Amino acid sequence: MLPWKRALRPAAALLLALAVILGLTTTATASTASAAPTSGWNNYSCKPSTAHPRPVVLVHGTFGNSVDNWLGLAPYLVKRGYCVFSLDYGQLPDVPFFHGLGPIDKSAQQLDTFVDKVLAATGAPKADLVGHSQGGMMPRHYLKFLGGADEVNALVGIAPDNHGTTLLGLTGLLPYFPGVGHLLTTKTPSLADQVAGSAFLTRLNAGGDTVPGVRYTVIATRYDEVVTPYRSQFLDGPGVRNVLLQDLCPVDLSEHVAIGLIDRIAFHEVANALDPGRATPTTCASALG
């Protein structure tokens, strides 16, 4: 092998790792934020109101957790009268704070158990799910294979990798670096599951993107640098609404992380998706709401 090729391998592998970590992370300062109080959500004495009869379960993204991912959206929904809950899933041994790393089918089982717990506590027959990144895609396994369609009214995905991601083509380098793909599979299985064309995604999307009885909303941004191309986030099927953030506010520059963490225009559209009967137009002014 030529010397420059030997030098390129570790550099490209490092580039791939940095792209995954910097792109997919949805956490702030995890060591402190994860210990923060949840400001009105995960209150198991909350009973859904007539106006908002279903609890909302928030599903974090890769490298996220049940607090950091939702410091913006959870209080936004609580203020509007929703019973809001969030879970941690996909934990790996000896990896604190950063979750969503385990096999996605196992994470879907954790979601199933958590939704059962929320429904039992609230007395509601169904829940609504809102997920960011992997958290917008992983619930589809629960809906399709674990009976979740009987327990869920709506799934709202914020920048979900429904058909995988190329990470701007970087995952195409995997075949050229023996051992890197194996490392991703053995050390962080969810990353391998999220690569476009993976066995997990092939099974998930076989036979159609949706299941009957569930309303689906996808909220994407043109400037997503992680789930690429951004249109791969959109779903096909009955009961689907695909939304591009820039169609609502052309000057919104949110990328993959910001759309889930701080973008109140996206938050307004989440609220519309949860309660379409009371939906109001989402515009640039929604950022002030």
Buried (B, 14 or more C-beta within 10 A) or exposed (E): EEEEEEEBBEEBBEEBBEBBBEBBBBBBEBEEBBEEEBBBBBBEEBEBEEEBBBBBBBBBBBBBBBBBBBBBBBBBBBEBEBBBBBBBBBBBEEBEBBBBBBBBBEBBBBBBEBBEBBBEBBEBEBBBBBBBBBBBBBBBBBBBBBEBBEBBBBBBBBBBBBBBBBBBEBBEBBEEBEEBBEBBBEEBBBBBBBBBEBEBBEEBBEEEBBBEEBBBBBBBBBBBBBBBBBBBBBBEEEBBBBBBBBEBBEEBEBBBBBBBBBBBBBBBBBBBBBBEEEEEEBEEEBBEB
